[in-house]
Each structure stands twice: as C-alpha cells, then as structure tokens.
Amino acid sequence: MKTAYDIVIKPIITEQSMEDTAFKKYVFQVAPDANKIEIAKAVEEIFGVKVEKVNTINMDGKKKRTGAYPVGRRASWKKAMVKLTADSKTIEFFEGMV
C-alpha cells in the first residue's frame, strides 16, 4: 500500500507556479500511476489542508544529446496542479518563496 509520501514526490518551484500560490494553487510532481483522488488525499494528509480540485498532466521526457550519435531521453513524469478551498489554510512550505 502506498503512503502519501510515495504519491507526492516533490513540489515544482517555477516562476509561474509561484505566482499561482496567491490563488491557493500549488504544483507537485506525483507518482505516474496515482489518480486525482489519491493525490488529493495525499496533499490533505501531508499538509493538513482541504483540496478543492486536482488537475493532472503527463509530461513527456525530452530528447537530449549525449554526444554525436546516441540520443538520450529524460524520464517522463506526472504533474499535478492542486487548488485549495477558499477556507483552507495555505501551505507554509511555499510562504517564503514568493
């Protein structure tokens, strides 16, 4: 059985994702086989917040040069955009980043 920490791998810290923290939207890298319900429960358990909505997208790994002939690939991964309810508290982890 998967724990919440197996589902939510790490937060995504980018300029665009940090702008959305004002609207209580947060972005995480999640397990590729996790569904929206599992992601919502994991975020609620880890951070103690209420999740309103979860959007997911499968990010395809990019091709990268590794020399003259062989073409390498970065790993494919899954991204989840989590929106919290209006009455929920914010996630403290992202507070000092903006």
Secondary structure, 3 states (H helix, E strand, C coil): CCCHHHHEEEECCCHHHHHHHHHCEEEEEECCCCCHHHHHHHHHHHHCCCEEEEEEEEECCCEEECCCCCEEECCCEEEEEEEECCCCCCCHHHHHHC
